[in-house]
Amino acid sequence: SIPEGPTLGFLLFAREYTAFRRRCFNTFAQRLESAIPEEVEYQLRPLFPLLHVEFASEELAARLTAALVKTYSLITIDAEPNVL
């Protein structure tokens, strides 16, 4: 059965797991930034747990989406066609 209130153990686990996810998120954002060529105009908007990558080129964003959507679960924002 599920307890009505969270236990101390669960709260500690949740805190540690969130810290782990944040570290992984930050590492991913750093690696992504280092992988993007210098000539590509973009802006990272880290909104943990979401990472928005906004490209100056809508065409580049569309091509990246088409190439990556087969492997990754990308969320594109209809109102922002330059953002993955």
N, CA, C and O atoms as CSV, one atom per row, in Angstrom:
chain,resi,resn,atom,element,x,y,z
A,1,SER,N,N,0.836,-1.196,0.000
A,1,SER,CA,C,0.000,0.000,0.000
A,1,SER,C,C,0.874,1.249,0.000
A,1,SER,O,O,2.031,1.207,0.417
A,2,ILE,N,N,0.327,2.331,-0.458
A,2,ILE,CA,C,1.046,3.602,-0.534
A,2,ILE,C,C,0.701,4.420,0.706
A,2,ILE,O,O,-0.473,4.641,1.002
A,3,PRO,N,N,1.735,4.874,1.438
A,3,PRO,CA,C,1.441,5.685,2.623
A,3,PRO,C,C,0.780,6.998,2.245
A,3,PRO,O,O,0.987,7.516,1.148
A,4,GLU,N,N,-0.006,7.527,3.149
A,4,GLU,CA,C,-0.725,8.777,2.866
A,4,GLU,C,C,0.204,9.975,2.781
A,4,GLU,O,O,-0.041,10.892,1.997
A,5,GLY,N,N,1.256,9.981,3.568
A,5,GLY,CA,C,2.214,11.081,3.538
A,5,GLY,C,C,3.580,10.557,3.139
A,5,GLY,O,O,3.884,9.390,3.384
A,6,PRO,N,N,4.406,11.389,2.532
A,6,PRO,CA,C,5.741,10.924,2.130
A,6,PRO,C,C,6.604,10.621,3.349
A,6,PRO,O,O,6.555,11.328,4.356
A,7,THR,N,N,7.385,9.572,3.240
A,7,THR,CA,C,8.292,9.217,4.324
A,7,THR,C,C,9.567,10.036,4.201
A,7,THR,O,O,9.858,10.599,3.146
A,8,LEU,N,N,10.310,10.093,5.270
A,8,LEU,CA,C,11.582,10.823,5.251
A,8,LEU,C,C,12.522,10.219,4.214
A,8,LEU,O,O,13.227,10.943,3.510
A,9,GLY,N,N,12.530,8.884,4.121
A,9,GLY,CA,C,13.380,8.222,3.134
A,9,GLY,C,C,13.028,8.635,1.714
A,9,GLY,O,O,13.910,8.892,0.894
A,10,PHE,N,N,11.735,8.695,1.431
A,10,PHE,CA,C,11.305,9.106,0.091
A,10,PHE,C,C,11.704,10.544,-0.188
A,10,PHE,O,O,12.173,10.854,-1.283
A,11,LEU,N,N,11.525,11.420,0.778
A,11,LEU,CA,C,11.883,12.826,0.587
A,11,LEU,C,C,13.375,12.993,0.347
A,11,LEU,O,O,13.779,13.799,-0.491
A,12,LEU,N,N,14.201,12.241,1.072
A,12,LEU,CA,C,15.650,12.305,0.864
A,12,LEU,C,C,16.019,11.768,-0.522
A,12,LEU,O,O,16.853,12.346,-1.218
A,13,PHE,N,N,15.387,10.651,-0.916
A,13,PHE,CA,C,15.632,10.099,-2.246
A,13,PHE,C,C,15.242,11.102,-3.324
A,13,PHE,O,O,15.993,11.316,-4.276
A,14,ALA,N,N,14.083,11.711,-3.180
A,14,ALA,CA,C,13.609,12.674,-4.176
A,14,ALA,C,C,14.571,13.848,-4.294
A,14,ALA,O,O,14.856,14.313,-5.397
A,15,ARG,N,N,15.060,14.319,-3.179
A,15,ARG,CA,C,16.007,15.443,-3.209
A,15,ARG,C,C,17.298,15.045,-3.906
A,15,ARG,O,O,17.806,15.788,-4.746
A,16,GLU,N,N,17.837,13.869,-3.562
A,16,GLU,CA,C,19.080,13.405,-4.179
A,16,GLU,C,C,18.888,13.124,-5.668
A,16,GLU,O,O,19.762,13.436,-6.477
A,17,TYR,N,N,17.748,12.537,-6.029
A,17,TYR,CA,C,17.490,12.238,-7.425
A,17,TYR,C,C,17.356,13.524,-8.239
A,17,TYR,O,O,17.856,13.602,-9.361
A,18,THR,N,N,16.692,14.520,-7.686
A,18,THR,CA,C,16.564,15.804,-8.382
A,18,THR,C,C,17.929,16.457,-8.550
A,18,THR,O,O,18.212,17.028,-9.603
A,19,ALA,N,N,18.776,16.383,-7.533
A,19,ALA,CA,C,20.130,16.943,-7.636
A,19,ALA,C,C,20.922,16.209,-8.723
A,19,ALA,O,O,21.653,16.834,-9.492
A,20,PHE,N,N,20.774,14.887,-8.783
A,20,PHE,CA,C,21.441,14.095,-9.816
A,20,PHE,C,C,20.959,14.509,-11.206
A,20,PHE,O,O,21.768,14.700,-12.114
A,21,ARG,N,N,19.654,14.647,-11.371
A,21,ARG,CA,C,19.092,15.051,-12.664
A,21,ARG,C,C,19.575,16.445,-13.063
A,21,ARG,O,O,19.854,16.692,-14.236
A,22,ARG,N,N,19.675,17.351,-12.096
A,22,ARG,CA,C,20.147,18.703,-12.398
A,22,ARG,C,C,21.607,18.665,-12.853
A,22,ARG,O,O,21.979,19.369,-13.792
A,23,ARG,N,N,22.436,17.850,-12.194
A,23,ARG,CA,C,23.847,17.730,-12.604
A,23,ARG,C,C,23.938,17.173,-14.026
A,23,ARG,O,O,24.717,17.666,-14.842
A,24,CYS,N,N,23.136,16.141,-14.318
A,24,CYS,CA,C,23.135,15.559,-15.672
A,24,CYS,C,C,22.664,16.591,-16.693
A,24,CYS,O,O,23.228,16.690,-17.782
A,25,PHE,N,N,21.649,17.345,-16.349
A,25,PHE,CA,C,21.110,18.387,-17.218
A,25,PHE,C,C,22.180,19.430,-17.517
A,25,PHE,O,O,22.375,19.805,-18.673
A,26,ASN,N,N,22.869,19.897,-16.491
A,26,ASN,CA,C,23.917,20.906,-16.667
A,26,ASN,C,C,25.065,20.374,-17.517
A,26,ASN,O,O,25.591,21.088,-18.370
A,27,THR,N,N,25.453,19.122,-17.286
A,27,THR,CA,C,26.513,18.501,-18.087
A,27,THR,C,C,26.084,18.397,-19.539
A,27,THR,O,O,26.867,18.691,-20.442
A,28,PHE,N,N,24.839,17.979,-19.773
A,28,PHE,CA,C,24.334,17.879,-21.136
A,28,PHE,C,C,24.340,19.241,-21.828
A,28,PHE,O,O,24.753,19.351,-22.982
A,29,ALA,N,N,23.885,20.274,-21.125
A,29,ALA,CA,C,23.850,21.617,-21.713
A,29,ALA,C,C,25.255,22.074,-22.086
A,29,ALA,O,O,25.445,22.673,-23.145
A,30,GLN,N,N,26.239,21.803,-21.236
A,30,GLN,CA,C,27.619,22.181,-21.531
A,30,GLN,C,C,28.153,21.417,-22.745
A,30,GLN,O,O,28.814,21.996,-23.607
A,31,ARG,N,N,27.862,20.118,-22.808
A,31,ARG,CA,C,28.333,19.312,-23.940
A,31,ARG,C,C,27.657,19.742,-25.238
A,31,ARG,O,O,28.295,19.801,-26.290
A,32,LEU,N,N,26.385,20.037,-25.157
A,32,LEU,CA,C,25.667,20.493,-26.342
A,32,LEU,C,C,26.262,21.798,-26.851
A,32,LEU,O,O,26.488,21.960,-28.050
A,33,GLU,N,N,26.512,22.719,-25.942
A,33,GLU,CA,C,27.072,24.014,-26.334
A,33,GLU,C,C,28.446,23.852,-26.974
A,33,GLU,O,O,28.769,24.555,-27.932
A,34,SER,N,N,29.252,22.940,-26.458
A,34,SER,CA,C,30.584,22.748,-27.040
A,34,SER,C,C,30.514,22.022,-28.384
A,34,SER,O,O,31.456,22.105,-29.172
A,35,ALA,N,N,29.417,21.313,-28.662
A,35,ALA,CA,C,29.280,20.585,-29.927
A,35,ALA,C,C,28.755,21.448,-31.067
A,35,ALA,O,O,28.907,21.087,-32.234
A,36,ILE,N,N,28.146,22.572,-30.749
A,36,ILE,CA,C,27.592,23.438,-31.793
A,36,ILE,C,C,28.724,24.300,-32.367
A,36,ILE,O,O,29.410,24.992,-31.615
A,37,PRO,N,N,28.920,24.264,-33.675
A,37,PRO,CA,C,30.007,25.054,-34.286
A,37,PRO,C,C,29.868,26.547,-33.970
A,37,PRO,O,O,28.760,27.062,-33.815
A,38,GLU,N,N,30.996,27.219,-33.880
A,38,GLU,CA,C,31.022,28.641,-33.523
A,38,GLU,C,C,30.266,29.515,-34.505
A,38,GLU,O,O,29.725,30.551,-34.118
A,39,GLU,N,N,30.216,29.112,-35.782
A,39,GLU,CA,C,29.561,29.954,-36.791
A,39,GLU,C,C,28.033,29.860,-36.747
A,39,GLU,O,O,27.349,30.636,-37.415
A,40,VAL,N,N,27.500,28.934,-35.981
A,40,VAL,CA,C,26.043,28.787,-35.864
A,40,VAL,C,C,25.521,29.751,-34.804
A,40,VAL,O,O,25.983,29.757,-33.663
A,41,GLU,N,N,24.559,30.556,-35.203
A,41,GLU,CA,C,23.957,31.498,-34.256
A,41,GLU,C,C,22.839,30.797,-33.504
A,41,GLU,O,O,21.898,30.280,-34.106
A,42,TYR,N,N,22.953,30.786,-32.179
A,42,TYR,CA,C,21.971,30.110,-31.344
A,42,TYR,C,C,21.988,30.714,-29.944
A,42,TYR,O,O,22.870,31.497,-29.592
A,43,GLN,N,N,20.999,30.332,-29.168
A,43,GLN,CA,C,20.939,30.741,-27.762
A,43,GLN,C,C,20.387,29.572,-26.965
A,43,GLN,O,O,19.362,28.996,-27.330
A,44,LEU,N,N,21.064,29.220,-25.876
A,44,LEU,CA,C,20.558,28.193,-24.972
A,44,LEU,C,C,19.721,28.864,-23.898
A,44,LEU,O,O,20.108,29.885,-23.330
A,45,ARG,N,N,18.568,28.268,-23.633
A,45,ARG,CA,C,17.717,28.756,-22.548
A,45,ARG,C,C,17.430,27.582,-21.619
A,45,ARG,O,O,16.434,26.878,-21.782
A,46,PRO,N,N,18.317,27.377,-20.641
A,46,PRO,CA,C,18.104,26.260,-19.726
A,46,PRO,C,C,16.989,26.574,-18.724
A,46,PRO,O,O,17.094,27.503,-17.924
A,47,LEU,N,N,15.936,25.788,-18.788
A,47,LEU,CA,C,14.785,25.927,-17.897
A,47,LEU,C,C,14.539,24.552,-17.282
A,47,LEU,O,O,13.554,23.887,-17.603
A,48,PHE,N,N,15.426,24.137,-16.410
A,48,PHE,CA,C,15.390,22.778,-15.858
A,48,PHE,C,C,13.972,22.366,-15.500
A,48,PHE,O,O,13.286,23.075,-14.763
A,49,PRO,N,N,13.533,21.237,-16.009
A,49,PRO,CA,C,14.230,20.176,-16.733
A,49,PRO,C,C,14.168,20.310,-18.256
A,49,PRO,O,O,14.502,19.362,-18.966
A,50,LEU,N,N,13.754,21.450,-18.762
A,50,LEU,CA,C,13.702,21.660,-20.220
A,50,LEU,C,C,14.884,22.513,-20.667
A,50,LEU,O,O,15.287,23.453,-19.983
A,51,LEU,N,N,15.419,22.170,-21.808
A,51,LEU,CA,C,16.506,22.952,-22.393
A,51,LEU,C,C,16.046,23.426,-23.760
A,51,LEU,O,O,15.902,22.630,-24.688
A,52,HIS,N,N,15.820,24.706,-23.876
A,52,HIS,CA,C,15.433,25.282,-25.162
A,52,HIS,C,C,16.706,25.674,-25.897
A,52,HIS,O,O,17.594,26.308,-25.327
A,53,VAL,N,N,16.786,25.292,-27.159
A,53,VAL,CA,C,17.889,25.703,-28.019
A,53,VAL,C,C,17.254,26.501,-29.144
A,53,VAL,O,O,16.527,25.960,-29.977
A,54,GLU,N,N,17.540,27.795,-29.154
A,54,GLU,CA,C,16.958,28.678,-30.164
A,54,GLU,C,C,18.011,29.026,-31.199
A,54,GLU,O,O,19.063,29.576,-30.872
A,55,PHE,N,N,17.718,28.702,-32.449
A,55,PHE,CA,C,18.624,28.980,-33.548
A,55,PHE,C,C,18.174,30.224,-34.285
A,55,PHE,O,O,16.978,30.496,-34.380
A,56,ALA,N,N,19.127,30.979,-34.807
A,56,ALA,CA,C,18.787,32.156,-35.601
A,56,ALA,C,C,18.130,31.744,-36.907
A,56,ALA,O,O,17.321,32.485,-37.466
A,57,SER,N,N,18.479,30.566,-37.389
A,57,SER,CA,C,17.961,30.075,-38.668
A,57,SER,C,C,16.804,29.107,-38.441
A,57,SER,O,O,16.982,28.048,-37.839
A,58,GLU,N,N,15.634,29.470,-38.919
A,58,GLU,CA,C,14.470,28.579,-38.851
A,58,GLU,C,C,14.703,27.327,-39.701
A,58,GLU,O,O,14.277,26.230,-39.339
A,59,GLU,N,N,15.387,27.508,-40.841
A,59,GLU,CA,C,15.673,26.375,-41.719
A,59,GLU,C,C,16.594,25.366,-41.033
A,59,GLU,O,O,16.384,24.159,-41.153
A,60,LEU,N,N,17.607,25.845,-40.319
A,60,LEU,CA,C,18.511,24.959,-39.589
A,60,LEU,C,C,17.749,24.196,-38.507
A,60,LEU,O,O,17.948,22.993,-38.340
A,61,ALA,N,N,16.895,24.878,-37.786
A,61,ALA,CA,C,16.099,24.227,-36.740
A,61,ALA,C,C,15.206,23.139,-37.344
A,61,ALA,O,O,15.058,22.063,-36.764
A,62,ALA,N,N,14.617,23.419,-38.499
A,62,ALA,CA,C,13.759,22.428,-39.154
A,62,ALA,C,C,14.563,21.208,-39.612
A,62,ALA,O,O,14.104,20.075,-39.473
A,63,ARG,N,N,15.753,21.439,-40.156
A,63,ARG,CA,C,16.590,20.317,-40.606
A,63,ARG,C,C,17.063,19.484,-39.428
A,63,ARG,O,O,17.072,18.256,-39.504
A,64,LEU,N,N,17.460,20.141,-38.333
A,64,LEU,CA,C,17.881,19.406,-37.137
A,64,LEU,C,C,16.729,18.588,-36.561
A,64,LEU,O,O,16.911,17.440,-36.156
A,65,THR,N,N,15.556,19.185,-36.531
A,65,THR,CA,C,14.388,18.465,-36.031
A,65,THR,C,C,14.133,17.221,-36.871
A,65,THR,O,O,13.908,16.140,-36.328
A,66,ALA,N,N,14.166,17.368,-38.184
A,66,ALA,CA,C,13.927,16.227,-39.074
A,66,ALA,C,C,14.978,15.138,-38.878
A,66,ALA,O,O,14.654,13.951,-38.917
A,67,ALA,N,N,16.227,15.531,-38.669
A,67,ALA,CA,C,17.306,14.554,-38.504
A,67,ALA,C,C,17.263,13.869,-37.144
A,67,ALA,O,O,17.573,12.682,-37.038
A,68,LEU,N,N,16.883,14.602,-36.108
A,68,LEU,CA,C,16.938,14.064,-34.749
A,68,LEU,C,C,15.662,13.376,-34.292
A,68,LEU,O,O,15.699,12.559,-33.371
A,69,VAL,N,N,14.548,13.688,-34.910
A,69,VAL,CA,C,13.271,13.174,-34.422
A,69,VAL,C,C,13.184,11.649,-34.530
A,69,VAL,O,O,12.405,11.029,-33.805
A,70,LYS,N,N,13.958,11.043,-35.410
A,70,LYS,CA,C,13.965,9.583,-35.538
A,70,LYS,C,C,14.567,8.916,-34.299
A,70,LYS,O,O,14.174,7.809,-33.930
A,71,THR,N,N,15.515,9.594,-33.667
A,71,THR,CA,C,16.244,9.016,-32.540
A,71,THR,C,C,15.776,9.556,-31.196
A,71,THR,O,O,15.705,8.812,-30.218
A,72,TYR,N,N,15.464,10.824,-31.143
A,72,TYR,CA,C,15.168,11.479,-29.876
A,72,TYR,C,C,13.722,11.959,-29.831
A,72,TYR,O,O,13.074,12.139,-30.862
A,73,SER,N,N,13.242,12.156,-28.634
A,73,SER,CA,C,11.904,12.698,-28.437
A,73,SER,C,C,12.033,14.205,-28.283
A,73,SER,O,O,12.233,14.711,-27.179
A,74,LEU,N,N,11.917,14.916,-29.392
A,74,LEU,CA,C,12.051,16.365,-29.372
A,74,LEU,C,C,10.686,17.006,-29.218
A,74,LEU,O,O,9.677,16.482,-29.691
A,75,ILE,N,N,10.670,18.110,-28.570
A,75,ILE,CA,C,9.456,18.907,-28.470
A,75,ILE,C,C,9.717,20.188,-29.228
A,75,ILE,O,O,10.622,20.948,-28.883
A,76,THR,N,N,8.933,20.429,-30.254
A,76,THR,CA,C,9.052,21.685,-30.965
A,76,THR,C,C,7.905,22.589,-30.516
A,76,THR,O,O,6.815,22.120,-30.191
A,77,ILE,N,N,8.167,23.853,-30.505
A,77,ILE,CA,C,7.187,24.826,-30.021
A,77,ILE,C,C,6.604,25.537,-31.239
A,77,ILE,O,O,7.319,26.246,-31.948
A,78,ASP,N,N,5.322,25.350,-31.479
A,78,ASP,CA,C,4.695,25.902,-32.677
A,78,ASP,C,C,4.891,27.395,-32.828
A,78,ASP,O,O,5.130,27.886,-33.931
A,79,ALA,N,N,4.793,28.114,-31.732
A,79,ALA,CA,C,4.905,29.571,-31.798
A,79,ALA,C,C,6.350,30.013,-31.973
A,79,ALA,O,O,6.599,31.178,-32.285
A,80,GLU,N,N,7.310,29.108,-31.780
A,80,GLU,CA,C,8.725,29.438,-31.897
A,80,GLU,C,C,9.399,28.419,-32.824
A,80,GLU,O,O,9.996,27.454,-32.344
A,81,PRO,N,N,9.312,28.620,-34.131
A,81,PRO,CA,C,9.834,27.615,-35.064
A,81,PRO,C,C,11.355,27.465,-35.037
A,81,PRO,O,O,11.891,26.525,-35.623
A,82,ASN,N,N,12.048,28.371,-34.372
A,82,ASN,CA,C,13.513,28.281,-34.302
A,82,ASN,C,C,13.976,27.544,-33.056
A,82,ASN,O,O,15.179,27.404,-32.838
A,83,VAL,N,N,13.051,27.075,-32.239
A,83,VAL,CA,C,13.416,26.492,-30.936
A,83,VAL,C,C,13.179,24.996,-30.934
A,83,VAL,O,O,12.121,24.521,-31.347
A,84,LEU,N,N,14.177,24.257,-30.465
A,84,LEU,CA,C,14.044,22.814,-30.229
A,84,LEU,C,C,14.087,22.600,-28.733
A,84,LEU,O,O,13.995,21.463,-28.269
